[in-house]
Amino acid sequence: MGELKVLCAELGPIMTNTYIVADEDIKEAVIIDPADNAEDLIRFLKENDLTLDGVLLTHGHSDHIGALEGLRKEYDPWKLRVYAAKPEQEVLMVVAYNMTDQFGGKGYTTHANMMINDKQIFEVTSAHKAQCLYTPGHTLGSCCYYFKEEGWLFAGDTLFAGSVGRTDLPTGNMEELLHSVNEVLMKLPDETIVFPGHGPATTIGRERMTNPYVSR
């Protein structure tokens, strides 16, 4: 078993962070929020001889799922594991909620085939695990993925450096988002590195001290 590495690419019309989390020793990887450019993601995996073990969705907005169907076509839709929090299935399956008809595109629905519970720990590769933390507010079923061993949090659009996600979109709720940030994410260690859905990485400690949406 080797160490996990994180690679980030800003993809899609609003520069969404797509993360490839890979163990180069066992040649396995997962993709978190495949925003766009499925062909480039597939090419990178093949060039580095990486097996795609799964796709982790923090939520179902169009700018976070744009490459999902392209990945399914390449890796067999019946076999590729696509993870999301159980409540987010509704967002994925309703065009008005997932907003796939934005940016001039034709709306479509999709789904996750690995629906996970709050605080559930699951295998992301054959040698590494992550925990799903329910963080509703940006959408009905937004979640974050906590890699405890590595000290990483993939926060989607729940928490940004110096800010939080929007709540004026379908299924958004500011009260729930503030609860998610303050009562879930701020319980994590200060040294936890936060990889958000947009913008630069930060830490829980930095956000605890400086983020105006964090209660003090």
N, C-alpha and C positions, 0 to 999 in steps of 0.2 A: 504494500500500500504506500502510495506516495502522498505528497501534499497537494491540496487543491490550489489551483490558480484561478484568478478572475480576469477575464478580458471583457472590455466594454466597447461597444460600438454605438454611436448615435445614428439611429436609422429613422426613416419615415419623414412625413411632412412637418412634424413639429419636434424633430430631433429627440426621439425617445431613446432612453438607454436600454439597449439589449445586452444582456450579460451571458457569456459562455463561462461556465464553471467546470474546470477540467482537471482530472488527475492524469498527468502525462505518463505516469509509470504503468497504470493499468489500462490506459488508453480509453477512458470513459469520460463522458461529459453530459451536462444538462444545459439547456438554454432557458433563461428566465426572461419572459416577456419578449417574444420574437416579433419585433415591431414591423419589419419590412425586409425586403431583399433576401428572400428564402434561398435564392441561388447562391448568393455570396456566403451565407451561413453554411450551406451544404458543402460548398467548395472548401471552406476553411476546415470543416470537420474531416473531409476526405484527405486534404493535403497534409493534415496532421495525424492521419490514421486514427481518428477518434470515433468511437461508437457513441451514438446519441441514445442515452438511457432514458431521457424524458424531457418534457417541456413543463415549466412551472409558470403559471399565470398568477400575477398578483391581483389582477382584475380584468374585466372583459371589454374595456373600451377599445375602439378600433385601432388607436395608435399603439396598442400593446399586443395586438393579435394579428397584425397584418400579414405576417409570414407563416402563420400557423397552418393554413391549408396547403401551402407549398411544401412544408415539412412533412405533412401527412402523406402527400402524394409520393414523396421520395422514400419515406420510411415505413409505409404501410399503415393506413389509418386504423386497422384492427389491432396493430401491435404497439404503436407508439403511445406511450403513457403521457397523457396530458392532465396535469394536476391543477385543481382550483378549489377554493373553499366551497363547501356545499351550497351556501346561499347564492353564490355568484352564477350558478347555472342559469338562473332566470335572466340575468343580465346578458349572458352569452347567447341566449336563445331568443331574445327580443330585439329587433332592429332599433326600436325607439330608445332602448336602454344602452345597447352597445355602440350606437351611433356610427355604424359602418356605412351609412349613407352620406356621411360627411365627406368633405374634400372632393366632391364631385363623383364619388364612386356609387356603385349600386349596392344597396344594403343587403346583408346576408346574415345568416345565423350560424353559430357553431356550437361546440359543446366540449366539456371535459369528460374524460372517461375514468378519471381517478379523483373522486370527490372526497375531500379530506375534512376532518373535524378540527375544531379549535384545540390547539395544543398537541395535536397528533404528531408524533415523531415517525418519520418514514425514510426509507432508503432512497437516496438520490443517485448513488452509484452502488456497485457491489461492496464498496468499502467505506462509504460516507453516508451520514444521515443529516436530516434537517428537521426543523419543527415548524409547523404552520401555526401562525398566530392570527386569529381573527381580529381585524381592525376595520370594521365598517365605518362608513362616513363619506368617503369619496364615492363609493358605490355601496350597494346593498351588501355585497359579500367581499369587499376588499380584504386582502390578507397580506401578511408579510412572512417571509421565510427566514428563520433564525438558524444559522449554522453555529451552534454553541462552541464546538471544538475549535473552530477558526476565529470565533468572535466577530462574525459578520451578520448583518441584517439587510436583506433585500426588501426595501420598503415600498416599492411601487410608487403610487401617488398619494400615500398617506403622510409621509414626512419628507420634507426637503431641507436642504441647508438654509436655515433662517426662515422657513415657512412651512406650510402644510398644503395639502391638496384642495382643489376646488370642491365646493358642495352645492353649486348652483346647477349642476347637471342632473339628468334623471337618476333617481334613487339616492342622490346625495343628501347628507344630513349633518349640519355643522355640530350639533350637540353630540352626536355619535362620534364624529371625527375627533373632537376634543377629548372625549372619553378614551378613545383608542390611543391617542397620543400620550395622554397623561397617566392613564391607569394601566396601559399595557406596555407601550414602548419605553416609557420612562422608568419602568421597573427593571430594565436591562442594565448591565454594567456600563459604567461611563466609557470604558475603553472600546465598547462595541463599535465597529466601523459600519456606518450606514451607507448603503448603495441605493440611491433613490431612482425613481423612474425618469427624472429629468434633472439636469444640472450636476454639480460636483458632489463627490462623496463628503461625508462629514462623520461626526461621532455622536453617540448619545450624550456624552459629557458636554460637548460643545453646545449641542442643542438645549440641554438642560440649563445651561448658563445664559444663552443668548437668544433663543427662539422666543418671539413674543407670544406664541400660542401655548407655551408651556407654563403651567401654573407654578408659582413659587411661594 
